[in-house]
């Protein structure tokens, strides 16, 4: 059952960290793109919208799936705790607390990834709407 501990520590938490890095990288790239975008380079609103929304689905997916991955780590951590209790036949409070701490760590990291990703997604979506509105205003003037 030692493999479950490594699965939670390196598997679940490792994937959550990778998801967080990907989400942050896309956020920074999109933010830079939004600051430097030239509205005159686009023939129509749909073309602009396609450019503006590239990669946003990834941030949204990270924000919505990270809590589930954290929950998976929680379930595995609790399974590990119950397995160790069943294996020894004793309810050693130290082992129980270690297993529950491992489980809660995965949940906490899942939330730490999901909350900023959701916030970044909402921020970027708001910027997309603003830029599209500016595009429409600029086309009305011409």
The first five atom37 places (N, CA, C, CB, O) and aatype in JSON, in Angstrom:
{
  "aatype": [20, 20, 20, 20, 20, 20, 20, 20, 20, 20, 20, 20, 20, 20, 20, 20, 20, 20, 20, 20, 20, 20, 20, 20, 20, 20, 20, 20, 20, 20, 20, 20, 20, 20, 20, 20, 20, 20, 20, 20, 20, 20, 20, 20, 20, 20, 20, 20, 20, 20, 20, 20, 20, 20, 20, 20, 20, 20, 20, 20, 20, 20, 20, 20, 20, 20, 20, 20, 20, 20, 20, 20, 20, 20, 20, 20, 20, 20, 20, 20, 20, 20, 20, 20, 20, 20, 20, 20, 20, 20, 20, 20, 20, 20, 20, 20, 20, 20, 20, 20, 20, 20, 20, 20, 20, 20, 20, 20, 20, 20, 20, 20, 20, 20, 20, 20, 20, 20, 20, 20, 20, 20, 20, 20, 20, 20, 20, 20, 20, 20, 20, 20, 20, 20, 20, 20, 20, 20, 20, 20, 20, 20],
  "atom_mask": [
    [1, 1, 1, 1, 1],
    [1, 1, 1, 1, 1],
    [1, 1, 1, 1, 1],
    [1, 1, 1, 1, 1],
    [1, 1, 1, 1, 1],
    [1, 1, 1, 1, 1],
    [1, 1, 1, 1, 1],
    [1, 1, 1, 1, 1],
    [1, 1, 1, 1, 1],
    [1, 1, 1, 1, 1],
    [1, 1, 1, 1, 1],
    [1, 1, 1, 1, 1],
    [1, 1, 1, 1, 1],
    [1, 1, 1, 1, 1],
    [1, 1, 1, 1, 1],
    [1, 1, 1, 1, 1],
    [1, 1, 1, 1, 1],
    [1, 1, 1, 1, 1],
    [1, 1, 1, 1, 1],
    [1, 1, 1, 1, 1],
    [1, 1, 1, 1, 1],
    [1, 1, 1, 1, 1],
    [1, 1, 1, 1, 1],
    [1, 1, 1, 1, 1],
    [1, 1, 1, 1, 1],
    [1, 1, 1, 1, 1],
    [1, 1, 1, 1, 1],
    [1, 1, 1, 1, 1],
    [1, 1, 1, 1, 1],
    [1, 1, 1, 1, 1],
    [1, 1, 1, 1, 1],
    [1, 1, 1, 1, 1],
    [1, 1, 1, 1, 1],
    [1, 1, 1, 1, 1],
    [1, 1, 1, 1, 1],
    [1, 1, 1, 1, 1],
    [1, 1, 1, 1, 1],
    [1, 1, 1, 1, 1],
    [1, 1, 1, 1, 1],
    [1, 1, 1, 1, 1],
    [1, 1, 1, 1, 1],
    [1, 1, 1, 1, 1],
    [1, 1, 1, 1, 1],
    [1, 1, 1, 1, 1],
    [1, 1, 1, 1, 1],
    [1, 1, 1, 1, 1],
    [1, 1, 1, 1, 1],
    [1, 1, 1, 1, 1],
    [1, 1, 1, 1, 1],
    [1, 1, 1, 1, 1],
    [1, 1, 1, 1, 1],
    [1, 1, 1, 1, 1],
    [1, 1, 1, 1, 1],
    [1, 1, 1, 1, 1],
    [1, 1, 1, 1, 1],
    [1, 1, 1, 1, 1],
    [1, 1, 1, 1, 1],
    [1, 1, 1, 1, 1],
    [1, 1, 1, 1, 1],
    [1, 1, 1, 1, 1],
    [1, 1, 1, 1, 1],
    [1, 1, 1, 1, 1],
    [1, 1, 1, 1, 1],
    [1, 1, 1, 1, 1],
    [1, 1, 1, 1, 1],
    [1, 1, 1, 1, 1],
    [1, 1, 1, 1, 1],
    [1, 1, 1, 1, 1],
    [1, 1, 1, 1, 1],
    [1, 1, 1, 1, 1],
    [1, 1, 1, 1, 1],
    [1, 1, 1, 1, 1],
    [1, 1, 1, 1, 1],
    [1, 1, 1, 1, 1],
    [1, 1, 1, 1, 1],
    [1, 1, 1, 1, 1],
    [1, 1, 1, 1, 1],
    [1, 1, 1, 1, 1],
    [1, 1, 1, 1, 1],
    [1, 1, 1, 1, 1],
    [1, 1, 1, 1, 1],
    [1, 1, 1, 1, 1],
    [1, 1, 1, 1, 1],
    [1, 1, 1, 1, 1],
    [1, 1, 1, 1, 1],
    [1, 1, 1, 1, 1],
    [1, 1, 1, 1, 1],
    [1, 1, 1, 1, 1],
    [1, 1, 1, 1, 1],
    [1, 1, 1, 1, 1],
    [1, 1, 1, 1, 1],
    [1, 1, 1, 1, 1],
    [1, 1, 1, 1, 1],
    [1, 1, 1, 1, 1],
    [1, 1, 1, 1, 1],
    [1, 1, 1, 1, 1],
    [1, 1, 1, 1, 1],
    [1, 1, 1, 1, 1],
    [1, 1, 1, 1, 1],
    [1, 1, 1, 1, 1],
    [1, 1, 1, 1, 1],
    [1, 1, 1, 1, 1],
    [1, 1, 1, 1, 1],
    [1, 1, 1, 1, 1],
    [1, 1, 1, 1, 1],
    [1, 1, 1, 1, 1],
    [1, 1, 1, 1, 1],
    [1, 1, 1, 1, 1],
    [1, 1, 1, 1, 1],
    [1, 1, 1, 1, 1],
    [1, 1, 1, 1, 1],
    [1, 1, 1, 1, 1],
    [1, 1, 1, 1, 1],
    [1, 1, 1, 1, 1],
    [1, 1, 1, 1, 1],
    [1, 1, 1, 1, 1],
    [1, 1, 1, 1, 1],
    [1, 1, 1, 1, 1],
    [1, 1, 1, 1, 1],
    [1, 1, 1, 1, 1],
    [1, 1, 1, 1, 1],
    [1, 1, 1, 1, 1],
    [1, 1, 1, 1, 1],
    [1, 1, 1, 1, 1],
    [1, 1, 1, 1, 1],
    [1, 1, 1, 1, 1],
    [1, 1, 1, 1, 1],
    [1, 1, 1, 1, 1],
    [1, 1, 1, 1, 1],
    [1, 1, 1, 1, 1],
    [1, 1, 1, 1, 1],
    [1, 1, 1, 1, 1],
    [1, 1, 1, 1, 1],
    [1, 1, 1, 1, 1],
    [1, 1, 1, 1, 1],
    [1, 1, 1, 1, 1],
    [1, 1, 1, 1, 1],
    [1, 1, 1, 1, 1],
    [1, 1, 1, 1, 1],
    [1, 1, 1, 1, 1],
    [1, 1, 1, 1, 1],
    [1, 1, 1, 1, 1]
  ],
  "atom_positions": [
    [[0.81, -1.21, 0.0], [0.0, 0.0, 0.0], [0.84, 1.26, 0.0], [-0.92, 0.0, 1.19], [0.32, 2.37, -0.11]],
    [[2.14, 1.08, 0.13], [3.04, 2.23, 0.06], [2.9, 2.95, -1.28], [4.5, 1.79, 0.29], [3.15, 4.15, -1.39]],
    [[2.5, 2.19, -2.29], [2.33, 2.78, -3.61], [1.22, 3.83, -3.62], [2.02, 1.68, -4.64], [1.29, 4.79, -4.38]],
    [[0.2, 3.65, -2.78], [-0.87, 4.65, -2.7], [-0.34, 5.98, -2.18], [-2.0, 4.16, -1.79], [-0.75, 7.04, -2.65]],
    [[0.57, 5.91, -1.21], [1.16, 7.14, -0.69], [1.92, 7.88, -1.78], [2.08, 6.83, 0.5], [1.81, 9.1, -1.91]],
    [[2.7, 7.13, -2.55], [3.44, 7.74, -3.65], [2.51, 8.23, -4.76], [4.45, 6.75, -4.23], [2.77, 9.25, -5.4]],
    [[1.42, 7.5, -4.97], [0.45, 7.92, -5.98], [-0.18, 9.25, -5.61], [-0.64, 6.85, -6.14], [-0.39, 10.11, -6.47]],
    [[-0.5, 9.43, -4.32], [-1.07, 10.7, -3.88], [-0.02, 11.79, -3.92], [-1.67, 10.57, -2.46], [-0.25, 12.87, -4.46]],
    [[1.16, 11.52, -3.34], [2.21, 12.54, -3.25], [2.75, 12.95, -4.62], [3.35, 12.03, -2.4], [2.86, 14.14, -4.91]],
    [[3.07, 11.99, -5.44], [3.73, 12.31, -6.71], [2.77, 12.27, -7.9], [4.87, 11.34, -6.95], [2.95, 13.02, -8.87]],
    [[1.78, 11.43, -7.84], [0.83, 11.33, -8.95], [-0.18, 12.46, -8.93], [0.12, 10.0, -8.91], [-0.17, 13.34, -9.79]],
    [[-1.06, 12.43, -7.94], [-2.15, 13.4, -7.87], [-1.61, 14.82, -7.68], [-3.11, 13.04, -6.73], [-1.98, 15.73, -8.42]],
    [[-0.76, 15.01, -6.7], [-0.25, 16.35, -6.42], [0.66, 16.83, -7.56], [0.52, 16.36, -5.08], [0.66, 18.01, -7.89]],
    [[1.42, 15.93, -8.14], [2.25, 16.29, -9.29], [1.42, 16.76, -10.47], [3.11, 15.12, -9.71], [1.75, 17.75, -11.12]],
    [[0.34, 16.04, -10.76], [-0.54, 16.44, -11.85], [-1.18, 17.8, -11.55], [-1.63, 15.37, -12.09], [-1.31, 18.64, -12.44]],
    [[-1.58, 18.01, -10.31], [-2.17, 19.3, -9.93], [-1.17, 20.45, -10.13], [-2.65, 19.26, -8.46], [-1.54, 21.53, -10.58]],
    [[0.07, 20.21, -9.79], [1.09, 21.25, -9.97], [1.3, 21.54, -11.47], [2.43, 20.81, -9.32], [1.42, 22.7, -11.87]],
    [[1.34, 20.49, -12.27], [1.48, 20.67, -13.72], [0.29, 21.44, -14.28], [1.63, 19.3, -14.44], [0.45, 22.34, -15.1]],
    [[-0.92, 21.08, -13.83], [-2.12, 21.79, -14.28], [-2.05, 23.27, -13.92], [-3.38, 21.16, -13.66], [-2.43, 24.13, -14.71]],
    [[-1.55, 23.55, -12.73], [-1.43, 24.93, -12.28], [-0.44, 25.72, -13.15], [-0.98, 24.97, -10.81], [-0.71, 26.86, -13.52]],
    [[0.68, 25.11, -13.46], [1.69, 25.77, -14.3], [1.14, 26.03, -15.69], [2.97, 24.9, -14.38], [1.35, 27.11, -16.25]],
    [[0.46, 25.06, -16.26], [-0.13, 25.23, -17.6], [-1.15, 26.36, -17.59], [-0.79, 23.91, -18.08], [-1.16, 27.21, -18.48]],
    [[-2.01, 26.35, -16.59], [-3.04, 27.39, -16.48], [-2.41, 28.78, -16.37], [-3.95, 27.12, -15.27], [-2.86, 29.72, -17.03]],
    [[-1.4, 28.9, -15.54], [-0.72, 30.19, -15.37], [-0.02, 30.63, -16.65], [0.29, 30.11, -14.22], [-0.06, 31.81, -17.01]],
    [[0.61, 29.7, -17.34], [1.31, 30.03, -18.59], [0.33, 30.54, -19.64], [2.08, 28.8, -19.13], [0.61, 31.52, -20.33]],
    [[-0.8, 29.88, -19.77], [-1.8, 30.32, -20.74], [-2.35, 31.68, -20.35], [-2.96, 29.29, -20.85], [-2.54, 32.54, -21.2]],
    [[-2.6, 31.87, -19.07], [-3.1, 33.16, -18.59], [-2.14, 34.29, -18.95], [-3.32, 33.12, -17.06], [-2.56, 35.32, -19.48]],
    [[-0.86, 34.1, -18.67], [0.13, 35.15, -18.96], [0.25, 35.41, -20.46], [1.5, 34.75, -18.39], [0.37, 36.55, -20.89]],
    [[0.22, 34.34, -21.25], [0.3, 34.51, -22.71], [-0.92, 35.25, -23.24], [0.42, 33.14, -23.4], [-0.78, 36.15, -24.07]],
    [[-2.11, 34.88, -22.77], [-3.33, 35.54, -23.24], [-3.37, 37.0, -22.81], [-4.57, 34.81, -22.7], [-3.78, 37.87, -23.58]],
    [[-2.95, 37.27, -21.6], [-2.93, 38.64, -21.1], [-2.02, 39.52, -21.95], [-2.48, 38.68, -19.63], [-2.36, 40.66, -22.28]],
    [[-0.87, 38.98, -22.29], [0.06, 39.71, -23.16], [-0.55, 39.93, -24.54], [1.41, 38.94, -23.29], [-0.45, 41.02, -25.11]],
    [[-1.2, 38.9, -25.06], [-1.85, 39.01, -26.37], [-2.93, 40.09, -26.35], [-2.46, 37.65, -26.79], [-3.03, 40.88, -27.29]],
    [[-3.72, 40.12, -25.3], [-4.81, 41.1, -25.21], [-4.29, 42.53, -25.14], [-5.67, 40.81, -23.99], [-4.93, 43.46, -25.63]],
    [[-3.12, 42.7, -24.52], [-2.55, 44.05, -24.42], [-1.99, 44.55, -25.74], [-1.46, 44.08, -23.36], [-1.95, 45.75, -25.99]],
    [[-1.55, 43.63, -26.59], [-0.87, 44.02, -27.82], [-1.71, 43.82, -29.08], [0.41, 43.26, -27.95], [-1.24, 44.07, -30.19]],
    [[-2.93, 43.36, -28.93], [-3.74, 43.03, -30.1], [-4.13, 44.28, -30.88], [-5.01, 42.26, -29.67], [-4.46, 45.32, -30.3]],
    [[-4.07, 44.17, -32.19], [-4.44, 45.27, -33.1], [-5.77, 44.91, -33.74], [-3.33, 45.51, -34.19], [-5.86, 43.97, -34.53]],
    [[-6.8, 45.66, -33.41], [-8.15, 45.36, -33.9], [-8.25, 45.5, -35.41], [-9.15, 46.28, -33.23], [-9.08, 44.84, -36.04]],
    [[-7.44, 46.35, -36.0], [-7.48, 46.58, -37.45], [-7.02, 45.36, -38.25], [-6.63, 47.77, -37.81], [-7.28, 45.28, -39.45]],
    [[-6.34, 44.44, -37.61], [-5.81, 43.27, -38.31], [-6.88, 42.19, -38.58], [-4.68, 42.67, -37.51], [-6.58, 41.18, -39.22]],
    [[-8.09, 42.4, -38.09], [-9.13, 41.38, -38.21], [-10.24, 41.84, -39.14], [-9.71, 41.03, -36.84], [-10.71, 42.97, -39.05]],
    [[-10.64, 40.94, -40.03], [-11.66, 41.27, -41.03], [-13.06, 41.32, -40.44], [-11.61, 40.25, -42.16], [-13.89, 42.13, -40.84]],
    [[-13.31, 40.42, -39.47], [-14.64, 40.38, -38.87], [-14.57, 39.97, -37.4], [-15.54, 39.4, -39.64], [-13.51, 39.57, -36.9]],
    [[-15.68, 40.08, -36.74], [-15.75, 39.84, -35.3], [-15.46, 38.37, -34.95], [-17.13, 40.23, -34.77], [-14.81, 38.1, -33.94]],
    [[-15.93, 37.45, -35.76], [-15.71, 36.02, -35.49], [-14.23, 35.66, -35.53], [-16.48, 35.16, -36.51], [-13.74, 34.9, -34.7]],
    [[-13.52, 36.21, -36.49], [-12.08, 35.97, -36.6], [-11.37, 36.47, -35.34], [-11.5, 36.67, -37.86], [-10.48, 35.81, -34.8]],
    [[-11.76, 37.65, -34.88], [-11.19, 38.21, -33.65], [-11.54, 37.35, -32.44], [-11.7, 39.65, -33.44], [-10.69, 37.09, -31.59]],
    [[-12.78, 36.91, -32.38], [-13.22, 36.09, -31.25], [-12.46, 34.77, -31.18], [-14.71, 35.82, -31.35], [-12.11, 34.31, -30.1]],
    [[-12.22, 34.16, -32.33], [-11.44, 32.92, -32.37], [-10.04, 33.15, -31.81], [-11.35, 32.37, -33.82], [-9.54, 32.35, -31.03]],
    [[-9.42, 34.25, -32.22], [-8.08, 34.57, -31.72], [-8.09, 34.84, -30.22], [-7.52, 35.8, -32.46], [-7.19, 34.39, -29.5]],
    [[-9.09, 35.55, -29.75], [-9.14, 35.94, -28.34], [-9.41, 34.76, -27.4], [-10.19, 37.0, -28.14], [-8.95, 34.76, -26.26]],
    [[-10.16, 33.77, -27.86], [-10.56, 32.68, -26.97], [-9.65, 31.46, -27.03], [-11.96, 32.25, -27.31], [-9.92, 30.45, -26.38]],
    [[-8.57, 31.55, -27.8], [-7.62, 30.42, -27.86], [-7.1, 30.08, -26.46], [-6.43, 30.76, -28.81], [-6.64, 30.96, -25.73]],
    [[-7.18, 28.81, -26.11], [-6.62, 28.33, -24.85], [-7.47, 28.56, -23.62], [-5.33, 28.96, -24.64], [-7.16, 28.03, -22.55]],
    [[-8.53, 29.33, -23.73], [-9.36, 29.61, -22.54], [-10.03, 28.35, -22.01], [-10.41, 30.65, -22.87], [-10.22, 28.21, -20.8]],
    [[-10.38, 27.43, -22.9], [-11.02, 26.19, -22.47], [-10.1, 25.37, -21.56], [-11.43, 25.35, -23.68], [-10.58, 24.64, -20.69]],
    [[-8.79, 25.49, -21.75], [-7.85, 24.75, -20.91], [-7.88, 25.29, -19.49], [-6.41, 24.83, -21.49], [-7.92, 24.53, -18.52]],
    [[-7.87, 26.61, -19.36], [-7.94, 27.22, -18.02], [-9.27, 26.85, -17.35], [-7.79, 28.77, -18.11], [-9.29, 26.55, -16.16]],
    [[-10.36, 26.88, -18.11], [-11.66, 26.51, -17.56], [-11.67, 25.05, -17.12], [-12.77, 26.76, -18.6], [-12.23, 24.71, -16.08]],
    [[-11.06, 24.19, -17.91], [-11.0, 22.76, -17.57], [-10.17, 22.52, -16.31], [-10.42, 21.96, -18.73], [-10.54, 21.71, -15.46]],
    [[-9.06, 23.23, -16.19], [-8.24, 23.11, -14.98], [-9.04, 23.56, -13.77], [-6.93, 23.95, -15.11], [-9.05, 22.89, -12.74]],
    [[-9.72, 24.7, -13.9], [-10.5, 25.22, -12.78], [-11.62, 24.31, -12.36], [-11.05, 26.55, -13.14], [-11.94, 24.22, -11.17]],
    [[-12.23, 23.63, -13.31], [-13.36, 22.77, -12.95], [-12.93, 21.36, -12.55], [-14.32, 22.7, -14.09], [-13.66, 20.69, -11.82]],
    [[-11.78, 20.89, -13.02], [-11.37, 19.51, -12.72], [-10.38, 19.36, -11.59], [-10.79, 18.91, -13.94], [-10.25, 18.27, -11.03]],
    [[-9.68, 20.4, -11.22], [-8.69, 20.31, -10.13], [-9.32, 19.85, -8.81], [-8.02, 21.67, -9.93], [-8.72, 19.03, -8.11]],
    [[-10.51, 20.34, -8.43], [-11.1, 19.83, -7.18], [-11.38, 18.32, -7.23], [-12.4, 20.57, -6.88], [-11.26, 17.64, -6.21]],
    [[-11.75, 17.82, -8.4], [-12.01, 16.37, -8.51], [-10.72, 15.58, -8.37], [-12.69, 16.05, -9.86], [-10.71, 14.51, -7.76]],
    [[-9.66, 16.09, -8.92], [-8.37, 15.41, -8.78], [-7.92, 15.45, -7.32], [-7.31, 16.07, -9.69], [-7.39, 14.46, -6.81]],
    [[-8.14, 16.59, -6.65], [-7.84, 16.67, -5.23], [-8.69, 15.69, -4.42], [-8.07, 18.08, -4.72], [-8.21, 15.08, -3.47]],
    [[-9.94, 15.56, -4.82], [-10.83, 14.6, -4.16], [-10.34, 13.17, -4.36], [-12.26, 14.74, -4.69], [-10.42, 12.35, -3.44]],
    [[-9.82, 12.88, -5.53], [-9.24, 11.56, -5.77], [-8.09, 11.32, -4.8], [-8.76, 11.45, -7.24], [-7.98, 10.23, -4.23]],
    [[-7.25, 12.3, -4.62], [-6.15, 12.18, -3.65], [-6.67, 11.96, -2.25], [-5.27, 13.43, -3.69], [-6.08, 11.2, -1.48]],
    [[-7.77, 12.61, -1.9], [-8.39, 12.44, -0.59], [-8.87, 11.01, -0.41], [-9.55, 13.42, -0.4], [-8.62, 10.38, 0.62]],
    [[-9.57, 10.5, -1.4], [-10.08, 9.14, -1.34], [-8.93, 8.14, -1.2], [-10.93, 8.81, -2.59], [-8.99, 7.21, -0.4]],
    [[-7.88, 8.33, -2.0], [-6.73, 7.43, -1.91], [-6.05, 7.51, -0.55], [-5.71, 7.75, -3.01], [-5.63, 6.5, 0.01]],
    [[-5.94, 8.73, -0.01], [-5.33, 8.9, 1.32], [-6.15, 8.23, 2.41], [-5.17, 10.36, 1.64], [-5.58, 7.62, 3.32]],
    [[-7.46, 8.34, 2.33], [-8.32, 7.69, 3.32], [-8.27, 6.17, 3.16], [-9.78, 8.19, 3.2], [-8.27, 5.43, 4.14]],
    [[-8.23, 5.71, 1.9], [-8.08, 4.26, 1.68], [-6.8, 3.75, 2.32], [-8.09, 3.94, 0.17], [-6.78, 2.69, 2.95]],
    [[-5.74, 4.51, 2.16], [-4.46, 4.13, 2.74], [-4.55, 4.05, 4.26], [-3.37, 5.12, 2.33], [-4.03, 3.12, 4.88]],
    [[-5.22, 5.02, 4.85], [-5.39, 5.04, 6.3], [-6.16, 3.82, 6.77], [-6.12, 6.32, 6.74], [-5.75, 3.15, 7.72]],
    [[-7.27, 3.51, 6.12], [-8.06, 2.34, 6.51], [-7.3, 1.05, 6.29], [-9.37, 2.31, 5.74], [-7.42, 0.11, 7.08]],
    [[-6.52, 1.0, 5.23], [-5.74, -0.2, 4.97], [-4.73, -0.43, 6.09], [-5.02, -0.08, 3.61], [-4.57, -1.55, 6.57]],
    [[-4.04, 0.64, 6.5], [-3.05, 0.5, 7.56], [-3.7, 0.11, 8.89], [-2.27, 1.81, 7.73], [-3.13, -0.67, 9.65]],
    [[-4.87, 0.64, 9.16], [-5.59, 0.26, 10.39], [-5.97, -1.21, 10.31], [-6.87, 1.14, 10.6], [-5.8, -1.96, 11.28]],
    [[-6.5, -1.64, 9.16], [-6.9, -3.03, 8.99], [-5.73, -3.99, 9.02], [-7.65, -3.19, 7.69], [-5.86, -5.11, 9.5]],
    [[-4.6, -3.56, 8.51], [-3.42, -4.42, 8.45], [-2.86, -4.69, 9.84], [-2.34, -3.78, 7.58], [-2.46, -5.82, 10.15]],
    [[-2.83, -3.67, 10.68], [-2.27, -3.83, 12.02], [-3.31, -4.29, 13.03], [-1.65, -2.53, 12.48], [-2.97, -4.89, 14.05]],
    [[-4.57, -4.01, 12.75], [-5.62, -4.36, 13.7], [-5.71, -3.38, 14.85], [-5.4, -5.75, 14.23], [-6.51, -3.56, 15.76]],
    [[-4.88, -2.35, 14.81], [-4.88, -1.35, 15.87], [-5.24, 0.01, 15.29], [-3.51, -1.3, 16.58], [-4.88, 0.34, 14.16]],
    [[-5.93, 0.78, 16.07], [-6.27, 2.14, 15.65], [-5.21, 3.09, 16.2], [-7.7, 2.54, 16.13], [-5.47, 3.84, 17.14]],
    [[-4.03, 3.05, 15.6], [-2.92, 3.91, 16.01], [-3.23, 5.34, 15.55], [-1.56, 3.41, 15.41], [-3.31, 5.62, 14.36]],
    [[-3.41, 6.23, 16.51], [-3.81, 7.6, 16.17], [-2.76, 8.31, 15.31], [-4.06, 8.41, 17.43], [-3.11, 9.15, 14.49]],
    [[-1.5, 7.98, 15.49], [-0.45, 8.59, 14.69], [-0.64, 8.24, 13.21], [0.95, 8.14, 15.17], [-0.58, 9.11, 12.35]],
    [[-0.87, 6.96, 12.93], [-1.07, 6.52, 11.55], [-2.34, 7.12, 10.96], [-1.13, 4.98, 11.47], [-2.37, 7.52, 9.8]],
    [[-3.38, 7.2, 11.77], [-4.65, 7.78, 11.3], [-4.44, 9.25, 10.94], [-5.76, 7.63, 12.38], [-4.89, 9.7, 9.89]],
    [[-3.78, 9.99, 11.8], [-3.57, 11.41, 11.56], [-2.67, 11.64, 10.35], [-2.96, 12.07, 12.79], [-2.9, 12.57, 9.57]],
    [[-1.65, 10.81, 10.18], [-0.79, 10.94, 9.01], [-1.56, 10.68, 7.72], [0.4, 9.98, 9.11], [-1.4, 11.41, 6.74]],
    [[-2.39, 9.66, 7.72], [-3.19, 9.34, 6.54], [-4.19, 10.42, 6.22], [-3.91, 8.03, 6.73], [-4.37, 10.78, 5.05]],
    [[-4.85, 10.96, 7.24], [-5.82, 12.03, 7.01], [-5.13, 13.32, 6.57], [-6.65, 12.28, 8.28], [-5.66, 14.06, 5.74]],
    [[-3.95, 13.58, 7.12], [-3.21, 14.77, 6.69], [-2.82, 14.65, 5.22], [-1.95, 14.97, 7.56], [-2.9, 15.63, 4.47]],
    [[-2.4, 13.46, 4.81], [-2.07, 13.22, 3.41], [-3.3, 13.45, 2.53], [-1.52, 11.78, 3.22], [-3.21, 14.06, 1.47]],
    [[-4.43, 12.95, 2.99], [-5.68, 13.1, 2.23], [-6.06, 14.57, 2.12], [-6.81, 12.3, 2.88], [-6.44, 15.03, 1.05]],
    [[-5.98, 15.3, 3.2], [-6.37, 16.7, 3.19], [-5.41, 17.56, 2.38], [-6.45, 17.23, 4.62], [-5.81, 18.58, 1.81]],
    [[-4.15, 17.16, 2.33], [-3.17, 17.88, 1.52], [-3.59, 17.88, 0.05], [-1.77, 17.27, 1.69], [-3.5, 18.9, -0.63]],
    [[-4.03, 16.74, -0.43], [-4.46, 16.65, -1.83], [-5.68, 17.52, -2.09], [-4.77, 15.19, -2.2], [-5.76, 18.19, -3.13]],
    [[-6.62, 17.53, -1.16], [-7.81, 18.37, -1.32], [-7.43, 19.84, -1.34], [-8.81, 18.09, -0.19], [-7.91, 20.6, -2.18]],
    [[-6.59, 20.23, -0.41], [-6.18, 21.64, -0.33], [-5.46, 22.08, -1.6], [-5.27, 21.86, 0.87], [-5.72, 23.18, -2.1]],
    [[-4.58, 21.27, -2.12], [-3.85, 21.64, -3.33], [-4.81, 21.69, -4.52], [-2.7, 20.64, -3.61], [-4.68, 22.56, -5.39]],
    [[-5.76, 20.78, -4.56], [-6.77, 20.83, -5.63], [-7.53, 22.14, -5.62], [-7.75, 19.67, -5.48], [-7.79, 22.72, -6.68]],
    [[-7.89, 22.61, -4.45], [-8.59, 23.9, -4.33], [-7.65, 25.07, -4.65], [-9.17, 24.07, -2.93], [-8.07, 26.05, -5.25]],
    [[-6.39, 24.95, -4.25], [-5.42, 26.01, -4.54], [-5.15, 26.15, -6.04], [-4.12, 25.75, -3.8], [-4.73, 27.21, -6.5]],
    [[-5.37, 25.09, -6.77], [-5.23, 25.16, -8.23], [-6.53, 25.67, -8.86], [-4.85, 23.76, -8.8], [-6.51, 26.49, -9.77]],
    [[-7.66, 25.17, -8.37], [-8.96, 25.49, -8.99], [-9.36, 26.95, -8.82], [-10.04, 24.61, -8.4], [-9.81, 27.58, -9.77]],
    [[-9.2, 27.49, -7.64], [-9.68, 28.85, -7.37], [-8.96, 29.9, -8.22], [-9.5, 29.19, -5.89], [-9.64, 30.7, -8.87]],
    [[-7.64, 29.92, -8.26], [-6.97, 30.9, -9.14], [-7.27, 30.66, -10.63], [-5.46, 30.86, -8.91], [-7.41, 31.61, -11.39]],
    [[-7.37, 29.39, -11.04], [-7.66, 29.1, -12.45], [-9.03, 29.63, -12.84], [-7.58, 27.58, -12.72], [-9.2, 30.21, -13.92]],
    [[-10.0, 29.45, -11.98], [-11.34, 29.96, -12.25], [-11.33, 31.48, -12.29], [-12.33, 29.47, -11.2], [-12.0, 32.09, -13.14]],
    [[-10.6, 32.09, -11.39], [-10.48, 33.55, -11.37], [-9.8, 34.06, -12.64], [-9.71, 34.02, -10.13], [-10.24, 35.04, -13.23]],
    [[-8.72, 33.39, -13.06], [-8.02, 33.78, -14.28], [-8.94, 33.64, -15.49], [-6.75, 32.93, -14.47], [-8.96, 34.5, -16.37]],
    [[-9.69, 32.55, -15.54], [-10.61, 32.34, -16.66], [-11.66, 33.46, -16.72], [-11.31, 30.96, -16.54], [-11.92, 34.01, -17.78]],
    [[-12.24, 33.78, -15.59], [-13.25, 34.84, -15.56], [-12.67, 36.19, -15.96], [-13.88, 34.93, -14.18], [-13.32, 36.97, -16.65]],
    [[-11.46, 36.47, -15.51], [-10.79, 37.72, -15.89], [-10.59, 37.77, -17.41], [-9.42, 37.85, -15.16], [-10.91, 38.77, -18.05]],
    [[-10.06, 36.69, -17.97], [-9.79, 36.67, -19.4], [-11.08, 36.74, -20.22], [-9.02, 35.41, -19.77], [-11.13, 37.4, -21.25]],
    [[-12.12, 36.07, -19.75], [-13.4, 36.13, -20.45], [-13.96, 37.55, -20.45], [-14.4, 35.16, -19.81], [-14.54, 37.99, -21.44]],
    [[-13.79, 38.23, -19.35], [-14.21, 39.63, -19.28], [-13.43, 40.49, -20.27], [-14.04, 40.18, -17.85], [-14.0, 41.35, -20.95]],
    [[-12.13, 40.27, -20.36], [-11.3, 41.02, -21.32], [-11.72, 40.72, -22.76], [-9.81, 40.68, -21.12], [-11.72, 41.62, -23.6]],
    [[-12.06, 39.47, -23.05], [-12.52, 39.11, -24.39], [-13.77, 39.92, -24.73], [-12.82, 37.58, -24.48], [-13.88, 40.47, -25.83]],
    [[-14.7, 39.98, -23.81], [-15.94, 40.74, -24.04], [-15.64, 42.23, -24.25], [-16.92, 40.56, -22.86], [-16.25, 42.87, -25.11]],
    [[-14.71, 42.77, -23.48], [-14.34, 44.18, -23.63], [-13.72, 44.45, -25.0], [-13.37, 44.6, -22.51], [-14.07, 45.42, -25.67]],
    [[-12.8, 43.58, -25.41], [-12.13, 43.77, -26.69], [-13.12, 43.62, -27.85], [-10.97, 42.76, -26.84], [-13.05, 44.37, -28.82]],
    [[-14.03, 42.65, -27.74], [-15.04, 42.5, -28.78], [-15.95, 43.72, -28.86], [-15.88, 41.24, -28.53], [-16.35, 44.13, -29.94]],
    [[-16.28, 44.29, -27.71], [-17.1, 45.51, -27.69], [-16.34, 46.68, -28.33], [-17.52, 45.88, -26.25], [-16.91, 47.45, -29.09]],
    [[-15.06, 46.8, -28.02], [-14.24, 47.84, -28.64], [-14.16, 47.66, -30.16], [-12.83, 47.85, -28.03], [-14.17, 48.63, -30.91]],
    [[-14.08, 46.41, -30.58], [-14.05, 46.12, -32.02], [-15.34, 46.58, -32.69], [-13.83, 44.6, -32.27], [-15.32, 47.22, -33.74]],
    [[-16.46, 46.26, -32.07], [-17.76, 46.68, -32.63], [-17.87, 48.2, -32.68], [-18.91, 46.1, -31.79], [-18.37, 48.75, -33.67]],
    [[-17.42, 48.87, -31.65], [-17.45, 50.33, -31.62], [-16.59, 50.91, -32.73], [-16.99, 50.86, -30.25], [-16.98, 51.85, -33.42]],
    [[-15.4, 50.34, -32.91], [-14.5, 50.85, -33.95], [-15.08, 50.62, -35.34], [-13.12, 50.17, -33.84], [-14.86, 51.44, -36.24]],
    [[-15.8, 49.53, -35.55], [-16.41, 49.25, -36.86], [-17.6, 50.16, -37.12], [-16.85, 47.78, -36.94], [-17.87, 50.53, -38.26]],
    [[-18.32, 50.53, -36.05], [-19.46, 51.44, -36.2], [-18.99, 52.84, -36.62], [-20.26, 51.52, -34.89], [-19.69, 53.54, -37.35]],
    [[-17.82, 53.24, -36.15], [-17.28, 54.57, -36.48], [-16.85, 54.66, -37.94], [-16.1, 54.9, -35.57], [-16.9, 55.72, -38.55]],
    [[-16.43, 53.51, -38.49], [-15.93, 53.51, -39.88], [-17.02, 53.37, -40.86], [-14.94, 52.4, -40.1], [-16.77, 53.35, -42.07]]
  ]
}
